[in-house]
Amino acid sequence: MDRVNQRTNHLLGQNIRKLRLKKNIRNKDMVAQLQLHGIEISTGTYSKVELGLNNPSVDLLIALTDILDCDFNAFFNMDK
């Protein structure tokens, strides 16, 4: 199995964005919810995660599974 490198494969960021939009959550509202989960993140940094410019931390992914009501597999789904 290959490792996911956000710099060359933006799969994680794209899937996080898709899941966020499916829940009709705005970027700034997502950041607010992440901060309530104890994740110190700015809107700019979160946007970079969705764009594939920053790799998400494990803590961030755990919080996202709770907020987006999904499991980790959803972040790595290769369906278009």
DSSP file with accessible surface (Angstrom, degrees, kcal/mol):
  #  RESIDUE AA STRUCTURE BP1 BP2  ACC     N-H-->O    O-->H-N    N-H-->O    O-->H-N    TCO  KAPPA ALPHA  PHI   PSI    X-CA   Y-CA   Z-CA
    1    1 A M              0   0  231      0, 0.0     2,-0.2     0, 0.0     0, 0.0   0.000 360.0 360.0 360.0 136.2    0.0    0.0    0.0
    2    2 A D        -     0   0  153      1,-0.1     2,-0.2     0, 0.0     0, 0.0  -0.524 360.0-115.7 -83.1 150.3    1.3    3.5   -0.9
    3    3 A R        -     0   0  233     -2,-0.2     2,-0.6     1,-0.0    -1,-0.1  -0.566  28.6-117.4 -78.7 149.0    1.6    6.3    1.6
    4    4 A V        -     0   0   51     -2,-0.2     2,-0.6     6,-0.0     3,-0.1  -0.804  28.0-168.0 -90.7 119.0   -0.6    9.4    0.9
    5    5 A N    >>  -     0   0   77     -2,-0.6     4,-3.2     1,-0.1     3,-1.2  -0.942  12.1-155.0-108.4 112.3    1.6   12.4    0.4
    6    6 A Q  T 34 S+     0   0    2     -2,-0.6    -1,-0.1     1,-0.3    48,-0.1   0.762  90.7  62.8 -59.2 -26.2   -0.5   15.5    0.4
    7    7 A R  T 34 S+     0   0  184      1,-0.2    -1,-0.3    46,-0.1     3,-0.1   0.850 121.3  19.5 -70.7 -31.7    2.0   17.4   -1.7
    8    8 A T  T <4 S+     0   0  116     -3,-1.2     2,-0.4     1,-0.3    -2,-0.2   0.634 132.4  40.5-110.1 -19.9    1.5   15.0   -4.7
    9    9 A N     <  -     0   0   62     -4,-3.2     3,-0.5    43,-0.1    -1,-0.3  -0.917  58.5-171.9-134.8 106.8   -1.9   13.5   -3.8
   10   10 A H     >  +     0   0   65     -2,-0.4     4,-2.7     1,-0.2     5,-0.3   0.104  47.9 122.4 -87.4  24.6   -4.5   15.8   -2.4
   11   11 A L  H  > S+     0   0   16      1,-0.2     4,-2.5     2,-0.2     5,-0.2   0.906  71.5  48.9 -54.4 -49.6   -6.9   13.0   -1.6
   12   12 A L  H  > S+     0   0   12     -3,-0.5     4,-2.6     1,-0.2     5,-0.2   0.953 114.4  44.2 -58.6 -53.0   -7.2   13.7    2.1
   13   13 A G  H  > S+     0   0    0      1,-0.2     4,-2.4     2,-0.2    -1,-0.2   0.909 113.6  50.4 -60.7 -42.4   -7.9   17.4    1.7
   14   14 A Q  H  X S+     0   0   95     -4,-2.7     4,-2.5     1,-0.2    -1,-0.2   0.914 112.8  46.4 -63.1 -42.1  -10.4   16.8   -1.1
   15   15 A N  H  X S+     0   0   10     -4,-2.5     4,-2.5    60,-0.3     5,-0.2   0.888 110.7  51.9 -70.2 -38.4  -12.3   14.2    0.9
   16   16 A I  H  X S+     0   0    0     -4,-2.6     4,-2.4    -5,-0.2    -2,-0.2   0.941 112.0  47.7 -60.9 -43.8  -12.3   16.4    4.0
   17   17 A R  H  X S+     0   0  124     -4,-2.4     4,-2.8    -5,-0.2     5,-0.2   0.930 110.8  50.6 -62.6 -46.1  -13.7   19.3    1.9
   18   18 A K  H  X S+     0   0   96     -4,-2.5     4,-2.3     1,-0.2    -1,-0.2   0.921 112.1  47.4 -57.8 -45.2  -16.4   17.0    0.3
   19   19 A L  H  X S+     0   0   31     -4,-2.5     4,-1.3     2,-0.2    -1,-0.2   0.893 112.1  50.2 -64.9 -39.3  -17.5   15.7    3.7
   20   20 A R  H  <>S+     0   0   16     -4,-2.4     5,-2.0    -5,-0.2     3,-0.4   0.941 112.2  46.7 -64.2 -45.4  -17.6   19.3    5.1
   21   21 A L  H ><5S+     0   0   71     -4,-2.8     3,-1.5     1,-0.2    -2,-0.2   0.870 106.3  58.6 -66.2 -35.5  -19.7   20.5    2.2
   22   22 A K  H 3<5S+     0   0  172     -4,-2.3    -1,-0.2     1,-0.3    -2,-0.2   0.844 108.7  46.0 -60.3 -33.0  -22.0   17.5    2.4
   23   23 A K  T 3<5S-     0   0   99     -4,-1.3    -1,-0.3    -3,-0.4    -2,-0.2   0.372 113.2-122.9 -89.2   2.2  -22.8   18.6    6.0
   24   24 A N  T < 5 +     0   0  148     -3,-1.5     2,-0.5     1,-0.2    -3,-0.2   0.899  57.6 153.5  55.2  46.3  -23.2   22.3    4.9
   25   25 A I      < -     0   0   21     -5,-2.0    -1,-0.2     4,-0.0     2,-0.1  -0.914  38.9-135.6-107.5 126.8  -20.5   23.5    7.3
   26   26 A R     >  -     0   0  140     -2,-0.5     4,-2.4     1,-0.1     5,-0.2  -0.435  24.9-110.3 -74.9 157.1  -18.6   26.7    6.4
   27   27 A N  H  > S+     0   0   42      1,-0.2     4,-2.3     2,-0.2     5,-0.2   0.912 118.4  47.5 -51.6 -51.2  -14.9   26.8    6.8
   28   28 A K  H  > S+     0   0  126      1,-0.2     4,-2.0     2,-0.2    -1,-0.2   0.851 111.4  51.3 -67.2 -30.1  -15.0   29.2    9.7
   29   29 A D  H  > S+     0   0   59      2,-0.2     4,-2.3     1,-0.2    -1,-0.2   0.874 108.4  52.1 -72.2 -34.9  -17.6   27.2   11.4
   30   30 A M  H  X S+     0   0    0     -4,-2.4     4,-2.7     2,-0.2    -2,-0.2   0.932 109.1  49.8 -63.8 -44.1  -15.5   24.0   11.0
   31   31 A V  H  X S+     0   0    8     -4,-2.3     4,-2.6     1,-0.2    -2,-0.2   0.923 109.7  51.5 -61.4 -41.9  -12.6   25.8   12.6
   32   32 A A  H  X S+     0   0   44     -4,-2.0     4,-1.9     1,-0.2    -1,-0.2   0.922 111.4  47.2 -61.5 -43.1  -14.8   26.9   15.5
   33   33 A Q  H  X S+     0   0   68     -4,-2.3     4,-1.1     2,-0.2    -2,-0.2   0.899 110.8  51.7 -66.3 -38.8  -16.0   23.3   16.0
   34   34 A L  H  <>S+     0   0    0     -4,-2.7     5,-2.5     1,-0.2     3,-0.5   0.913 108.2  51.9 -63.1 -40.8  -12.4   22.0   15.8
   35   35 A Q  H ><5S+     0   0   87     -4,-2.6     3,-1.8     1,-0.3    -1,-0.2   0.888 105.1  55.1 -64.6 -36.0  -11.3   24.6   18.5
   36   36 A L  H 3<5S+     0   0  153     -4,-1.9    -1,-0.3     1,-0.3    -2,-0.2   0.787 104.7  55.2 -65.3 -24.7  -14.2   23.4   20.7
   37   37 A H  T 3<5S-     0   0   77     -4,-1.1    -1,-0.3    -3,-0.5    -2,-0.2   0.281 128.6-100.8 -88.3   6.9  -12.6   19.9   20.3
   38   38 A G  T < 5S+     0   0   58     -3,-1.8     2,-0.7     1,-0.2    -3,-0.2   0.612  79.5 136.0  86.5  12.5   -9.3   21.3   21.6
   39   39 A I      < -     0   0   23     -5,-2.5     2,-0.9    -6,-0.1    -1,-0.2  -0.849  46.3-148.8 -96.7 113.6   -7.6   21.6   18.2
   40   40 A E        +     0   0  166     -2,-0.7     2,-0.3    -3,-0.1    -5,-0.0  -0.741  41.8 141.6 -83.5 106.1   -5.8   25.0   17.9
   41   41 A I        -     0   0   19     -2,-0.9     2,-0.2   -10,-0.2    -6,-0.1  -0.995  41.6-137.2-147.8 143.6   -6.1   25.8   14.2
   42   42 A S     >  -     0   0   58     -2,-0.3     4,-2.5     1,-0.1     5,-0.2  -0.580  30.7-110.9 -95.6 166.8   -6.6   28.9   12.2
   43   43 A T  H  > S+     0   0   66      1,-0.2     4,-2.6    -2,-0.2     5,-0.2   0.898 118.9  53.0 -63.9 -37.9   -8.9   29.3    9.2
   44   44 A G  H  > S+     0   0   40      2,-0.2     4,-1.9     1,-0.2    -1,-0.2   0.915 110.0  46.2 -63.7 -44.0   -5.8   29.7    7.0
   45   45 A T  H  > S+     0   0   55      2,-0.2     4,-1.7     1,-0.2    -2,-0.2   0.922 112.6  50.3 -66.0 -41.8   -4.2   26.5    8.3
   46   46 A Y  H  X S+     0   0    0     -4,-2.5     4,-2.1     1,-0.2     3,-0.2   0.928 108.6  52.7 -62.4 -42.3   -7.4   24.5    7.9
   47   47 A S  H  X S+     0   0   35     -4,-2.6     4,-2.1     1,-0.2    -1,-0.2   0.895 106.0  54.4 -59.7 -38.5   -7.9   25.8    4.3
   48   48 A K  H  X>S+     0   0  100     -4,-1.9     5,-2.6     2,-0.2     6,-1.4   0.855 104.9  54.1 -65.2 -33.0   -4.3   24.6    3.6
   49   49 A V  H ><5S+     0   0    4     -4,-1.7     3,-1.0    -3,-0.2    -2,-0.2   0.954 110.4  45.8 -63.9 -47.3   -5.3   21.1    4.8
   50   50 A E  H 3<5S+     0   0   13     -4,-2.1    -2,-0.2     1,-0.3    -1,-0.2   0.843 112.5  51.0 -65.5 -31.6   -8.3   21.0    2.4
   51   51 A L  H 3<5S-     0   0  113     -4,-2.1    -1,-0.3    -5,-0.2    -2,-0.2   0.572 115.9-115.5 -81.3  -9.0   -6.1   22.3   -0.4
   52   52 A G  T <<5S+     0   0    1     -3,-1.0    -3,-0.2    -4,-0.7    -2,-0.1   0.636  86.7 114.1  85.1  14.1   -3.5   19.6    0.3
   53   53 A L  S   <S+     0   0   90     -5,-2.6     2,-0.4    -6,-0.2    -4,-0.2   0.687  76.6  39.1 -90.1 -20.9   -0.8   22.1    1.3
   54   54 A N  S    S-     0   0   59     -6,-1.4    -2,-0.2    -9,-0.1    -1,-0.2  -0.990  81.7-126.6-126.8 140.5   -0.6   20.9    4.9
   55   55 A N        -     0   0  103     -2,-0.4     2,-0.2    -3,-0.1    -6,-0.1  -0.688  31.3-119.7 -82.3 135.0   -0.9   17.4    6.2
   56   56 A P        -     0   0   18      0, 0.0     2,-0.1     0, 0.0    -1,-0.0  -0.490  25.0-122.2 -73.4 144.5   -3.6   17.0    8.9
   57   57 A S     >  -     0   0   62     -2,-0.2     4,-2.4     1,-0.1     5,-0.2  -0.384  23.1-111.5 -77.6 163.9   -2.4   15.8   12.3
   58   58 A V  H  > S+     0   0  101      1,-0.2     4,-2.6     2,-0.2     5,-0.2   0.917 120.3  54.2 -61.9 -41.5   -3.9   12.6   13.9
   59   59 A D  H  > S+     0   0  108      1,-0.2     4,-2.3     2,-0.2    -1,-0.2   0.900 107.9  49.8 -59.6 -40.6   -5.7   14.8   16.5
   60   60 A L  H  > S+     0   0    5      2,-0.2     4,-2.6     1,-0.2    -1,-0.2   0.937 110.7  49.1 -64.2 -44.6   -7.2   16.8   13.7
   61   61 A L  H  X S+     0   0   19     -4,-2.4     4,-2.1     2,-0.2    -2,-0.2   0.900 109.9  51.8 -63.6 -38.8   -8.4   13.7   11.9
   62   62 A I  H  X S+     0   0   82     -4,-2.6     4,-1.4     2,-0.2    -1,-0.2   0.940 111.6  46.6 -62.8 -45.4   -9.9   12.3   15.1
   63   63 A A  H  X S+     0   0    7     -4,-2.3     4,-2.7     1,-0.2     5,-0.2   0.909 110.3  54.0 -63.2 -39.5  -11.8   15.5   15.7
   64   64 A L  H  X S+     0   0    0     -4,-2.6     4,-3.1     1,-0.2     5,-0.2   0.878 102.4  56.8 -64.5 -35.9  -13.0   15.6   12.1
   65   65 A T  H  <>S+     0   0   24     -4,-2.1     5,-1.9     1,-0.2     4,-0.5   0.896 111.8  44.0 -62.6 -35.4  -14.4   12.1   12.4
   66   66 A D  H  <5S+     0   0  104     -4,-1.4     3,-0.5     3,-0.2    -2,-0.2   0.949 117.5  42.8 -72.3 -48.4  -16.5   13.3   15.3
   67   67 A I  H  <5S+     0   0   18     -4,-2.7    -2,-0.2     1,-0.2    -3,-0.2   0.908 121.8  39.2 -65.6 -42.8  -17.6   16.6   13.7
   68   68 A L  T  <5S-     0   0    3     -4,-3.1    -1,-0.2    -5,-0.2    -2,-0.2   0.466 104.3-129.0 -89.3  -1.3  -18.3   15.0   10.3
   69   69 A D  T   5 +     0   0  127     -3,-0.5     2,-0.3    -4,-0.5    -3,-0.2   0.951  68.1 112.5  52.8  55.7  -19.8   11.8   11.7
   70   70 A C      < -     0   0   32     -5,-1.9     2,-0.2    -6,-0.2    -1,-0.2  -0.863  63.9-111.6-141.8 175.8  -17.7    9.5    9.7
   71   71 A D    >   -     0   0   92     -2,-0.3     3,-1.5    -3,-0.1     4,-0.5  -0.638  40.6 -95.9-107.9 174.0  -14.8    7.1   10.1
   72   72 A F  G >> S+     0   0   93      1,-0.3     3,-1.3    -2,-0.2     4,-0.6   0.800 116.9  69.8 -59.5 -30.3  -11.2    7.4    9.0
   73   73 A N  G >4 S+     0   0  118      1,-0.3     3,-1.0     2,-0.2     4,-0.4   0.816  87.2  66.3 -58.6 -31.2  -11.9    5.4    5.8
   74   74 A A  G X4 S+     0   0   25     -3,-1.5     3,-0.6     1,-0.2    -1,-0.3   0.821  96.3  55.9 -61.2 -29.8  -14.0    8.3    4.5
   75   75 A F  G <4 S+     0   0    0     -3,-1.3   -60,-0.3    -4,-0.5    -1,-0.2   0.748 112.4  41.4 -73.2 -23.3  -10.8   10.4    4.3
   76   76 A F  G << S+     0   0   86     -3,-1.0    -1,-0.2    -4,-0.6     2,-0.2   0.277  80.1 133.5-109.1  10.1   -9.0    7.9    2.1
   77   77 A N    <   -     0   0   72     -3,-0.6   -62,-0.0    -4,-0.4    -3,-0.0  -0.438  40.6-161.5 -65.4 127.8  -11.9    7.0   -0.2
   78   78 A M        +     0   0  136     -2,-0.2    -1,-0.1     2,-0.1     2,-0.1   0.416  49.4 120.9 -94.5   1.6  -10.7    7.0   -3.8
   79   79 A D              0   0  115      1,-0.1    -2,-0.0     0, 0.0     0, 0.0  -0.400 360.0 360.0 -64.9 142.5  -14.2    7.3   -5.3
   80   80 A K              0   0  226     -2,-0.1    -1,-0.1     0, 0.0    -2,-0.1  -0.352 360.0 360.0 -81.8 360.0  -14.6   10.4   -7.5
